[in-house]
């Protein structure tokens, strides 16, 4: 049988169970999992970390390592049982018929080998073609993944490419032998939202071109909506709901699916009137799963004596397209009942100005030859003339792609760097030239930071309580050890962690719990300003909701100014009072959230909004994909920083965009846009996001 003459399902997984064996016990990672992928179909596999998504993918690849074993069920690829194939047969299928794209592109690339050589290896090994033919194919596939100057790309080493370009090369490598099944394991998590949009668009187009079936693993429901035909929701090792995108998104039949949707901010959600509803409790560990339904202890519809008895099987939902749910009560639940709202709050009015930046510039001088340090020196303009202010009790979001200068400005504010020019005024005191070691304790405790990755910010050999007490000691809070212990326990209460966590070590905490400890520490000195640098991007959606609500609650009680750095515009729209959009060191747009999310937009903001995946079938979006990558801050383009990627450039006369940096134009209500477009053109812009009901 050749590669192409099979017309049944490409992938059939039936009652699959996978366990990992340790010296102590067998840990069941996947139980009773079934799904089918038809030719040319894309199936999205979603769920929180630890639910077994990646284990299913590794089961399909027959790559479960020394400890992993399939203990029940079958995985059939084109009708053949993969579990029963020899290593020789599997080698013939892996890479040529089934290809996998991983989350981190550098894990799949050899840093010491040119890109062209790595791509050529695939057809040379799997199909025995000669070098000339392999080079021709590599050139074709690099053009297919829309990389500029394919010849130069093939002659480059991986480190000479950006993250988005590396991921495209990995996709090209996976497609070199035109596989029948492509498995994508969170392929865009490490990428900027605009690059993610381009990669997703690319995967969809190539899937159609090559007729490839796809298994798309993600925790992002919006991304699955945009890429897949069908969806399978997993919870704690089991599939809990399967069906077409339309059925599952609009007529969900499992409490966990419903809870997931309630914990993500959709367009139009108001943080005060309609707070996010976090899923109560924690995800069960594999060896501590409850009897009966795994989701039972966290479910709004749980019935004792019924939901906690015996194994619960998948049941078909009548009338829908292959829609099934693992819920005993799905026909009794009123799925359209209005959501029980969390506690509603009045909108807090912003207070006095706490922080003011005026024409802040941060330049770095670097050697043009970074490897050997010699030769001429170049200037990297990381921040260009930032001017804004932030008030008490206000959330100001700072958004933009990697390399736009968000983190540089945070470093200058924190005192980890000093400014090149301009002023930063904290309560009218200039702090831009005072490095952190020269700042007084009050200034240090007034400006605190919550980092993106909670794992990196905690001392692994110190208990949670001790780490918070250490911060209190540094900030000079409390007259005695007893005072500080009491305050530490109050801070644990503030971030909604049980007091007994004071004696736990960081390794005993989940990611969301670690992030709460980081937040407790940031607020321990009564911070006036908290810089939250992507504080929820490393967390699952249900945990994101809880941490987001926690930040809002603390802000309300402490009247803190929150500077929220993020590339996730859906969380920004929900959370922020004002939004500042940055591109290549410049502020290109700033205004109230409603103004920034409605036309007129800066052309870059427009592209950012179009790139955000939204988990709502009633939303219609304009389709704008940015070409190219963000230019280097070492060699920015002349004129407008965005002109190399702008789709509106031809509407500006006299090539002005190539020659001059645009002025900051103030529109109604203090909304500012740095753009050469005329007011008439700006006024005629269409909304990027529309809700169909409108």
C-alpha positions as CSV (number, residue, x, y, z in Angstrom):
1,X,0.0,0.0,0.0
2,X,1.5,3.4,-0.9
3,X,1.3,6.5,1.2
4,X,-1.8,7.9,-0.6
5,X,-4.2,5.1,-1.4
6,X,-6.0,4.8,2.0
7,X,-9.4,6.2,2.3
8,X,-10.5,5.3,5.9
9,X,-9.7,7.4,9.1
10,X,-6.1,8.5,9.2
11,X,-5.9,8.1,13.0
12,X,-8.2,6.0,15.2
13,X,-7.5,5.9,18.9
14,X,-9.8,3.5,20.8
15,X,-10.1,3.2,24.6
16,X,-6.4,4.1,24.9
17,X,-4.8,3.8,28.4
18,X,-1.2,4.9,29.0
19,X,0.6,4.6,32.4
20,X,4.0,5.6,33.7
21,X,5.7,3.2,36.0
22,X,7.9,4.5,38.9
23,X,9.5,2.4,41.7
24,X,6.6,3.3,44.0
25,X,3.5,2.9,41.8
26,X,1.8,2.8,38.4
27,X,0.7,6.4,37.5
28,X,-2.2,6.3,35.0
29,X,-1.7,9.3,32.7
30,X,-4.4,8.6,30.1
31,X,-7.5,6.4,30.6
32,X,-10.2,5.2,28.1
33,X,-9.3,7.8,25.5
34,X,-10.9,7.6,22.1
35,X,-10.8,9.9,19.0
36,X,-10.8,9.7,15.2
37,X,-9.1,12.0,12.7
38,X,-10.5,11.7,9.1
39,X,-8.4,12.5,6.0
40,X,-7.8,16.3,5.7
41,X,-9.4,16.9,9.1
42,X,-7.9,19.0,12.0
43,X,-8.7,17.8,15.5
44,X,-7.9,20.2,18.4
45,X,-7.0,18.5,21.7
46,X,-7.4,21.0,24.6
47,X,-7.1,20.9,28.4
48,X,-5.0,22.2,31.2
49,X,-1.3,21.2,31.9
50,X,-1.1,17.6,33.1
51,X,-4.4,16.5,31.5
52,X,-2.6,14.0,29.2
53,X,-2.7,15.9,25.8
54,X,1.1,15.5,25.1
55,X,1.1,11.9,26.4
56,X,-1.6,11.0,23.7
57,X,0.7,12.6,21.1
58,X,3.8,10.7,22.3
59,X,1.6,7.5,22.3
60,X,0.8,8.1,18.6
61,X,4.6,8.6,18.0
62,X,5.3,5.5,20.1
63,X,7.8,7.6,22.0
64,X,6.8,7.1,25.7
65,X,10.4,6.6,27.0
66,X,11.5,3.9,29.4
67,X,8.8,4.3,32.0
68,X,5.8,4.9,29.7
69,X,3.6,2.0,28.5
70,X,0.3,1.6,26.6
71,X,-1.7,-0.6,29.0
72,X,-5.0,-0.8,27.1
73,X,-6.7,0.1,23.9
74,X,-5.3,0.6,20.4
75,X,-3.8,3.4,18.2
76,X,-4.4,2.7,14.5
77,X,-2.8,4.8,11.8
78,X,-4.4,4.2,8.4
79,X,-5.9,1.0,9.8
80,X,-2.6,-0.5,11.1
81,X,-2.1,-0.9,14.8
82,X,1.0,1.2,15.8
83,X,1.3,-0.7,19.1
84,X,2.1,-3.9,17.2
85,X,4.7,-2.5,14.8
86,X,8.4,-3.3,14.9
87,X,11.0,-0.5,15.5
88,X,11.9,-0.9,11.8
89,X,8.3,-0.3,10.7
90,X,7.9,2.6,13.0
91,X,11.1,4.2,11.7
92,X,9.6,4.1,8.2
93,X,6.5,5.9,9.4
94,X,7.9,8.5,11.8
95,X,9.0,11.6,10.0
96,X,7.7,10.5,6.6
97,X,4.0,9.6,7.3
98,X,3.6,11.1,10.8
99,X,5.4,14.3,11.7
100,X,5.5,16.2,14.9
101,X,6.1,19.9,15.6
102,X,7.1,20.8,19.2
103,X,6.5,23.8,21.3
104,X,10.2,24.9,21.4
105,X,11.6,25.1,17.8
106,X,15.3,24.9,18.9
107,X,14.6,21.5,20.4
108,X,14.2,20.2,16.8
109,X,17.1,22.0,15.1
110,X,20.8,21.2,15.2
111,X,22.6,24.4,16.2
112,X,25.8,23.4,14.4
113,X,24.2,22.5,11.0
114,X,23.0,24.9,8.3
115,X,19.2,25.0,7.8
116,X,19.5,23.7,4.2
117,X,21.4,20.6,5.2
118,X,18.9,19.8,8.0
119,X,16.0,20.0,5.6
120,X,17.7,18.0,2.9
121,X,18.3,15.1,5.3
122,X,14.5,14.4,5.5
123,X,13.9,13.3,1.9
124,X,17.4,11.9,1.5
125,X,16.9,9.5,4.5
126,X,13.2,8.7,4.1
127,X,13.0,8.6,0.3
128,X,16.6,8.1,-0.9
129,X,16.5,11.1,-3.2
130,X,19.8,12.7,-4.4
131,X,21.3,16.0,-3.1
132,X,20.2,18.1,-6.1
133,X,16.5,17.0,-5.8
134,X,16.6,17.4,-1.9
135,X,18.0,21.0,-2.3
136,X,15.2,21.8,-4.8
137,X,12.6,20.5,-2.4
138,X,14.1,22.4,0.5
139,X,13.9,25.6,-1.5
140,X,10.3,24.9,-2.5
141,X,9.2,24.2,1.1
142,X,11.0,27.3,2.5
143,X,9.1,29.4,0.0
144,X,5.9,27.6,1.0
145,X,6.3,28.6,4.7
146,X,6.7,32.2,3.4
147,X,10.2,32.9,4.6
148,X,12.0,35.8,2.8
149,X,15.0,35.1,0.6
150,X,14.9,31.3,0.7
151,X,18.5,30.8,-0.5
152,X,19.9,32.9,2.3
153,X,17.6,31.0,4.8
154,X,19.0,27.6,3.6
155,X,22.6,28.9,4.1
156,X,21.9,30.2,7.6
157,X,22.5,28.6,11.0
158,X,19.4,28.3,13.4
159,X,20.8,31.0,15.7
160,X,20.7,33.6,12.9
161,X,16.9,33.3,12.7
162,X,14.2,34.8,14.9
163,X,11.9,32.5,17.0
164,X,9.1,32.8,14.4
165,X,11.4,32.0,11.5
166,X,12.8,29.0,13.4
167,X,9.3,27.7,14.0
168,X,8.6,28.0,10.3
169,X,11.7,26.0,9.4
170,X,10.5,23.3,11.8
171,X,7.1,23.3,10.0
172,X,8.9,23.1,6.7
173,X,11.0,20.2,8.0
174,X,7.8,18.4,9.1
175,X,6.2,18.9,5.6
176,X,9.3,17.9,3.6
177,X,8.0,14.4,3.1
178,X,4.3,15.4,2.8
179,X,3.1,13.4,5.9
180,X,-0.5,12.2,6.1
181,X,-0.7,13.2,9.8
182,X,0.9,16.3,11.4
183,X,0.9,16.5,15.2
184,X,1.4,20.0,16.6
185,X,2.2,20.3,20.3
186,X,1.5,23.9,21.4
187,X,3.5,25.1,18.3
188,X,2.9,28.8,18.9
189,X,3.1,29.2,22.7
190,X,6.6,30.8,22.6
191,X,5.7,33.2,19.8
192,X,4.3,36.7,19.6
193,X,0.6,37.0,18.8
194,X,1.3,38.5,15.4
195,X,3.8,35.8,14.5
196,X,1.3,33.2,16.0
197,X,-1.4,34.5,13.6
198,X,0.9,34.1,10.6
199,X,2.1,30.6,11.7
200,X,-1.5,29.5,12.2
201,X,-2.6,30.9,8.9
202,X,0.4,29.0,7.3
203,X,-0.5,25.7,9.0
204,X,-4.1,25.9,7.7
205,X,-3.0,26.8,4.2
206,X,-0.4,24.0,4.0
207,X,-2.9,21.5,5.5
208,X,-5.2,22.3,2.6
209,X,-2.4,22.3,0.0
210,X,-0.9,18.9,1.1
211,X,-4.2,17.3,2.3
212,X,-2.6,16.7,5.7
213,X,-4.7,15.6,8.7
214,X,-3.8,17.4,11.9
215,X,-3.8,16.7,15.6
216,X,-3.5,20.2,17.2
217,X,-2.6,20.3,20.9
218,X,-3.3,23.5,22.7
219,X,-4.6,25.1,25.8
220,X,-5.9,28.1,23.8
221,X,-9.5,27.7,22.9
222,X,-9.5,30.6,20.5
223,X,-6.6,29.1,18.5
224,X,-8.4,25.8,18.2
225,X,-11.5,27.6,17.0
226,X,-9.5,29.2,14.2
227,X,-7.5,26.1,13.1
228,X,-9.6,23.0,13.7
229,X,-12.8,21.3,12.4
230,X,-13.3,19.3,15.6
231,X,-12.3,19.5,19.2
232,X,-11.7,17.0,22.1
233,X,-11.6,18.4,25.6
234,X,-9.4,16.5,28.1
235,X,-9.5,16.6,31.9
236,X,-7.2,14.6,34.2
237,X,-6.3,11.9,31.7
238,X,-9.8,11.4,30.1
239,X,-11.6,12.9,27.2
240,X,-14.7,14.6,28.7
241,X,-16.2,16.1,25.5
242,X,-15.8,15.5,21.8
243,X,-17.6,17.1,18.8
244,X,-17.5,19.6,16.0
245,X,-16.2,23.1,16.8
246,X,-19.8,24.5,16.4
247,X,-21.4,21.9,18.7
248,X,-18.9,22.1,21.5
249,X,-18.5,25.9,21.5
250,X,-22.2,26.7,21.2
251,X,-23.9,23.7,22.7
252,X,-21.4,22.4,25.3
253,X,-22.5,19.4,27.2
254,X,-19.9,19.0,29.9
255,X,-19.5,21.1,33.1
256,X,-15.7,21.3,32.7
257,X,-16.0,22.7,29.1
258,X,-18.5,25.2,30.5
259,X,-16.2,26.1,33.4
260,X,-13.3,26.6,30.9
261,X,-15.3,29.1,28.8
262,X,-16.3,31.0,32.0
263,X,-12.7,31.5,33.0
264,X,-11.6,33.2,29.7
265,X,-12.3,36.9,29.0
266,X,-14.5,37.2,25.9
267,X,-15.1,40.5,24.0
268,X,-17.5,42.7,25.9
269,X,-16.8,41.2,29.3
270,X,-16.7,43.8,32.1
271,X,-14.3,43.2,35.0
272,X,-16.6,44.9,37.4
273,X,-20.1,43.8,36.2
274,X,-19.1,40.4,34.9
275,X,-16.0,39.1,36.7
276,X,-14.3,35.9,35.4
277,X,-15.4,32.8,37.3
278,X,-12.4,30.7,38.2
279,X,-12.8,26.9,38.6
280,X,-12.8,26.1,42.3
281,X,-10.3,23.7,43.8
282,X,-7.2,22.2,42.2
283,X,-6.5,19.7,39.4
284,X,-6.2,16.2,41.0
285,X,-2.8,14.5,40.9
286,X,-2.8,11.2,38.9
287,X,-2.6,9.0,42.0
288,X,-5.2,11.1,43.9
289,X,-8.1,11.0,41.5
290,X,-11.6,10.9,43.1
291,X,-13.9,8.0,42.6
292,X,-16.4,8.3,39.8
293,X,-16.2,11.5,37.8
294,X,-12.7,13.1,37.9
295,X,-14.2,16.6,37.7
296,X,-16.7,15.8,40.5
297,X,-15.1,17.7,43.4
298,X,-14.9,20.9,41.3
299,X,-18.3,20.6,39.5
300,X,-21.3,22.9,40.1
301,X,-23.7,20.0,39.2
302,X,-22.1,17.2,41.3
303,X,-24.6,14.7,42.9
304,X,-23.2,12.6,45.8
305,X,-24.1,8.9,45.5
306,X,-24.3,9.2,41.7
307,X,-21.4,11.1,40.2
308,X,-18.9,9.5,42.5
309,X,-19.9,5.8,41.7
310,X,-18.0,3.5,39.3
311,X,-16.5,4.4,35.9
312,X,-18.3,7.0,33.9
313,X,-18.3,6.4,30.1
314,X,-18.7,8.7,27.1
315,X,-22.3,9.1,26.0
316,X,-23.5,10.3,22.6
317,X,-25.4,13.6,22.5
318,X,-28.4,13.0,20.3
319,X,-28.9,15.0,17.1
320,X,-25.3,16.3,16.9
321,X,-22.3,15.4,14.7
322,X,-20.4,12.7,16.6
323,X,-20.8,14.8,19.8
324,X,-20.1,12.9,23.0
325,X,-19.8,13.8,26.7
326,X,-18.5,12.0,29.8
327,X,-21.3,13.3,32.1
328,X,-24.1,11.4,33.7
329,X,-26.3,14.4,34.1
330,X,-25.9,16.2,30.7
331,X,-29.5,15.8,29.7
332,X,-30.8,17.1,33.1
333,X,-28.6,20.3,33.2
334,X,-30.0,23.6,31.9
335,X,-27.0,24.6,29.8
336,X,-28.6,27.9,28.9
337,X,-29.2,29.0,32.5
338,X,-27.8,32.5,33.2
339,X,-24.3,32.3,34.7
340,X,-24.1,32.8,38.5
341,X,-22.0,35.9,38.6
342,X,-19.1,36.4,40.9
343,X,-19.1,39.3,43.3
344,X,-19.8,42.5,41.4
345,X,-17.8,45.6,42.2
346,X,-18.3,49.3,41.4
347,X,-15.7,50.8,39.0
348,X,-12.9,52.4,41.1
349,X,-12.2,56.0,40.1
350,X,-8.5,56.5,39.4
351,X,-6.8,58.8,42.0
352,X,-3.9,61.2,41.8
353,X,-1.0,60.7,39.4
354,X,1.5,58.4,41.0
355,X,3.9,57.9,38.1
356,X,4.9,60.2,35.3
357,X,7.3,59.6,32.5
358,X,8.5,62.4,30.3
359,X,10.5,61.8,27.1
360,X,12.2,58.8,28.6
361,X,14.9,57.4,26.3
362,X,17.1,54.3,27.0
363,X,19.9,53.6,24.5
364,X,22.5,50.8,24.8
365,X,25.9,51.0,23.1
366,X,27.0,47.6,21.8
367,X,29.9,46.3,19.7
368,X,28.9,45.9,16.1
369,X,30.8,42.5,16.2
370,X,29.1,41.0,19.2
371,X,31.2,37.8,19.1
372,X,34.7,39.4,19.4
373,X,33.7,42.8,20.8
374,X,36.0,44.8,18.5
375,X,35.3,47.3,15.7
376,X,32.8,50.1,15.6
377,X,30.1,50.5,18.2
378,X,26.4,50.7,17.5
379,X,23.5,52.2,19.4
380,X,20.4,50.2,20.3
381,X,17.5,52.5,20.8
382,X,15.4,50.4,23.2
383,X,13.1,53.2,24.3
384,X,12.4,56.3,22.3
385,X,10.7,59.4,24.0
386,X,8.2,57.5,26.2
387,X,5.7,60.0,27.7
388,X,2.7,58.9,29.8
389,X,1.3,59.0,33.3
390,X,-0.4,56.4,35.6
391,X,-2.8,57.1,38.5
392,X,-3.6,55.5,41.8
393,X,-6.0,52.5,41.5
394,X,-5.5,52.4,37.7
395,X,-4.4,49.5,35.5
396,X,-2.3,50.6,32.5
397,X,-1.6,47.8,30.1
398,X,1.6,48.0,28.0
399,X,1.3,45.8,24.8
400,X,3.6,45.0,21.9
401,X,5.7,42.3,20.4
402,X,9.0,41.0,21.7
403,X,11.7,43.6,21.2
404,X,9.4,46.6,21.4
405,X,11.0,47.9,24.6
406,X,8.3,46.9,27.2
407,X,10.7,45.1,29.5
408,X,13.5,47.7,29.1
409,X,11.2,50.5,30.3
410,X,10.2,48.2,33.3
411,X,13.9,47.7,34.1
412,X,14.5,51.5,34.1
413,X,11.5,52.0,36.3
414,X,12.7,49.3,38.7
415,X,16.2,50.8,38.9
416,X,17.8,47.8,37.2
417,X,18.9,50.2,34.5
418,X,19.3,54.0,34.4
419,X,17.7,56.3,31.8
420,X,19.7,57.8,28.9
421,X,17.5,60.9,28.8
422,X,14.1,62.1,30.1
423,X,12.4,61.8,33.5
424,X,10.6,59.3,35.6
425,X,8.7,61.0,38.5
426,X,7.4,58.8,41.3
427,X,5.1,61.0,43.5
428,X,6.9,64.0,41.8
429,X,10.4,62.7,42.8
430,X,12.8,61.9,39.9
431,X,14.1,58.3,40.1
432,X,15.3,57.7,36.5
433,X,19.0,58.1,37.4
434,X,18.9,56.2,40.7
435,X,20.0,52.6,40.4
436,X,18.3,50.1,42.7
437,X,21.3,49.7,45.0
438,X,21.2,53.5,45.7
439,X,17.4,53.7,46.2
440,X,16.0,54.1,49.7
441,X,13.9,51.2,51.2
442,X,10.7,53.1,50.7
443,X,11.3,53.6,47.0
444,X,12.2,50.0,46.5
445,X,9.1,48.8,48.4
446,X,6.9,51.3,46.4
447,X,7.9,49.9,43.0
448,X,7.6,46.1,42.9
449,X,7.4,43.5,40.1
450,X,5.5,40.2,39.5
451,X,7.4,38.2,36.9
452,X,6.3,36.0,34.1
453,X,7.8,32.8,35.3
454,X,7.0,32.1,39.0
455,X,9.5,29.2,39.0
456,X,12.5,31.5,38.5
457,X,11.7,34.0,41.3
458,X,11.5,31.7,44.4
459,X,14.4,30.3,46.3
460,X,14.0,26.5,46.0
461,X,15.7,25.9,49.4
462,X,13.6,28.3,51.5
463,X,10.0,27.8,52.7
464,X,7.2,30.0,51.3
465,X,6.7,31.8,54.7
466,X,10.4,32.4,55.1
467,X,10.6,34.0,51.7
468,X,7.8,36.4,52.5
469,X,9.3,37.3,55.9
470,X,12.6,37.9,54.2
471,X,10.9,40.6,52.0
472,X,9.3,42.1,55.1
473,X,12.7,42.3,56.8
474,X,14.2,44.0,53.8
475,X,11.4,46.6,53.7
476,X,11.7,47.2,57.4
477,X,8.1,46.1,58.2
478,X,7.2,44.9,61.7
479,X,8.9,45.5,65.0
480,X,9.6,41.9,65.8
481,X,9.7,38.4,64.3
482,X,6.3,37.8,65.7
483,X,4.9,40.9,63.9
484,X,6.4,39.8,60.6
485,X,5.0,36.3,61.0
486,X,1.6,37.7,61.6
487,X,1.9,40.0,58.6
488,X,3.2,37.0,56.5
489,X,0.0,35.0,57.4
490,X,-2.1,38.0,56.5
491,X,-0.4,38.2,53.1
492,X,-1.1,34.5,52.5
493,X,-4.8,35.2,53.3
494,X,-4.6,38.2,50.8
495,X,-3.5,35.9,48.0
496,X,-6.0,33.2,49.0
497,X,-3.4,30.6,49.9
498,X,-4.0,28.3,53.0
499,X,-1.9,29.4,56.0
500,X,-0.3,26.0,56.2
501,X,1.5,26.8,52.9
502,X,3.9,28.9,55.0
503,X,5.9,25.7,55.8
504,X,5.9,24.3,52.3
505,X,8.8,24.4,49.9
506,X,8.3,25.9,46.4
507,X,8.6,22.4,44.7
508,X,5.4,21.4,46.6
509,X,3.4,24.2,44.9
510,X,1.7,24.3,41.5
511,X,2.5,27.1,39.0
512,X,-0.5,29.1,40.0
513,X,0.3,28.8,43.7
514,X,3.9,29.9,43.1
515,X,2.6,32.9,41.2
516,X,0.4,33.8,44.2
517,X,3.5,33.7,46.5
518,X,5.3,36.1,44.1
519,X,2.3,38.4,44.3
520,X,2.2,38.2,48.1
521,X,5.9,39.2,48.1
522,X,5.4,42.1,45.7
523,X,2.6,43.5,47.9
524,X,4.4,42.8,51.2
525,X,5.9,46.4,51.4
526,X,2.7,48.2,50.6
527,X,3.7,48.8,46.9
528,X,2.3,51.9,45.2
529,X,3.2,50.6,41.8
530,X,3.3,46.9,40.8
531,X,4.8,46.1,37.4
532,X,3.2,42.8,36.3
533,X,5.3,41.4,33.4
534,X,3.2,38.7,31.6
535,X,2.1,37.4,35.1
536,X,-0.4,34.9,33.8
537,X,1.0,33.8,30.4
538,X,2.7,30.7,31.9
539,X,-0.5,29.6,33.7
540,X,-3.5,27.5,32.6
541,X,-6.7,29.4,31.6
542,X,-8.6,28.4,34.8
543,X,-5.6,29.5,36.9
544,X,-5.2,32.7,34.9
545,X,-8.8,33.6,35.8
546,X,-8.1,33.1,39.5
547,X,-4.8,35.0,39.5
548,X,-6.3,37.9,37.4
549,X,-9.2,38.3,39.7
550,X,-6.8,38.2,42.7
551,X,-4.7,41.0,41.2
552,X,-7.9,43.1,40.7
553,X,-9.1,42.4,44.2
554,X,-5.8,43.4,45.8
555,X,-5.6,46.5,43.6
556,X,-9.1,47.5,44.9
557,X,-8.2,47.2,48.5
558,X,-4.6,48.5,48.3
559,X,-5.3,51.2,45.7
560,X,-2.2,50.1,43.8
561,X,-1.2,51.3,40.3
562,X,-0.9,48.2,38.1
563,X,1.4,48.4,35.0
564,X,0.3,45.2,33.2
565,X,2.8,44.1,30.5
566,X,1.2,41.6,28.1
567,X,0.8,40.5,24.5
568,X,-2.6,38.8,25.2
569,X,-5.0,41.5,24.1
570,X,-8.1,39.6,25.3
571,X,-6.9,39.8,29.0
572,X,-5.8,43.4,28.4
573,X,-9.3,44.4,27.1
574,X,-10.8,42.8,30.2
575,X,-8.4,44.1,32.8
576,X,-7.0,47.5,31.7
577,X,-8.4,51.0,32.2
578,X,-5.9,52.4,29.7
579,X,-3.7,50.8,27.1
580,X,-0.3,51.8,25.7
581,X,0.8,50.1,22.5
582,X,4.6,50.0,21.8
583,X,6.5,49.2,18.7
584,X,10.3,49.2,18.3
585,X,10.8,51.5,21.3
586,X,8.1,54.0,20.4
587,X,4.6,54.5,22.0
588,X,2.5,54.3,18.9
589,X,-0.9,54.5,20.5
590,X,-2.3,55.3,24.0
591,X,-5.8,55.9,25.3
592,X,-8.7,54.4,27.3
593,X,-9.2,50.7,26.6
594,X,-12.5,51.3,24.8
595,X,-10.9,53.9,22.6
596,X,-7.9,51.7,21.7
597,X,-10.1,48.7,20.9
598,X,-12.4,50.7,18.6
599,X,-11.5,52.5,15.4
600,X,-9.6,54.6,14.6
601,X,-6.5,52.5,15.3
602,X,-2.8,52.9,14.7
603,X,-2.1,50.4,11.8
604,X,0.0,48.3,14.2
605,X,-2.8,48.2,16.9
606,X,-5.2,47.1,14.1
607,X,-3.0,44.2,13.1
608,X,-2.5,43.2,16.8
609,X,-6.3,43.1,17.4
610,X,-6.8,41.0,14.2
611,X,-4.1,38.5,15.4
612,X,-5.8,37.7,18.8
613,X,-7.6,34.3,18.7
614,X,-11.0,34.6,20.2
615,X,-12.9,31.6,21.6
616,X,-16.4,32.8,20.4
617,X,-18.1,31.6,17.3
618,X,-20.3,34.8,17.1
619,X,-17.2,37.0,16.6
620,X,-16.3,38.2,13.1
621,X,-12.8,39.5,12.6
622,X,-11.0,41.4,9.9
623,X,-8.2,39.3,8.6
624,X,-4.9,41.1,8.7
625,X,-1.6,39.2,8.8
626,X,1.6,41.2,9.3
627,X,4.4,40.3,6.8
628,X,8.0,40.2,8.0
629,X,9.5,40.4,11.5
630,X,10.0,43.3,13.9
631,X,13.1,45.2,12.6
632,X,16.2,45.2,14.8
633,X,16.5,48.1,17.3
634,X,20.2,48.2,16.3
635,X,19.2,49.1,12.7
636,X,15.7,50.6,12.8
637,X,14.1,51.7,9.5
638,X,14.1,55.4,8.6
639,X,11.0,57.5,9.2
640,X,8.1,55.7,10.9
641,X,9.2,52.6,12.8
642,X,6.3,50.6,11.5
643,X,6.5,51.6,7.8
644,X,8.2,48.3,6.7
645,X,5.1,46.3,7.6
646,X,2.2,48.8,7.3
647,X,-0.7,48.1,4.9
648,X,-1.8,51.8,5.0
649,X,1.5,53.2,3.9
650,X,0.3,54.0,0.3
651,X,-2.4,56.2,1.7
652,X,0.2,58.7,2.9
653,X,1.5,61.1,0.2
654,X,5.1,62.1,-0.7
655,X,6.7,59.0,0.8
656,X,6.5,60.8,4.2
657,X,6.5,57.4,6.1
658,X,10.0,56.7,4.8
659,X,11.4,60.1,5.8
660,X,9.9,61.3,9.1
661,X,8.9,59.9,12.4
662,X,5.2,60.7,12.7
663,X,4.0,63.2,15.3
664,X,1.8,62.1,18.2
665,X,-1.7,63.2,17.1
666,X,-4.3,63.7,19.9
667,X,-7.8,62.6,19.0
668,X,-11.0,63.0,21.1
669,X,-10.8,62.2,24.8
670,X,-7.0,62.2,25.1
671,X,-6.7,59.2,22.6
672,X,-3.2,59.6,21.0
673,X,-1.9,57.9,17.8
674,X,1.6,58.3,16.3
675,X,0.8,58.1,12.6
676,X,1.0,60.2,9.3
677,X,-2.5,59.1,8.2
678,X,-4.9,62.0,7.7
679,X,-7.8,62.4,10.1
680,X,-10.2,61.5,7.2
681,X,-8.5,58.1,6.6
682,X,-8.3,57.4,10.4
683,X,-12.0,58.2,10.7
684,X,-13.0,55.8,7.9
685,X,-11.4,52.8,9.6
686,X,-13.6,49.7,10.0
687,X,-13.8,47.8,13.4
688,X,-11.5,44.8,13.5
689,X,-13.7,42.8,15.8
690,X,-17.5,42.6,15.5
691,X,-19.9,40.5,17.5
692,X,-22.4,39.0,15.1
693,X,-25.4,39.9,17.3
694,X,-24.7,43.6,16.9
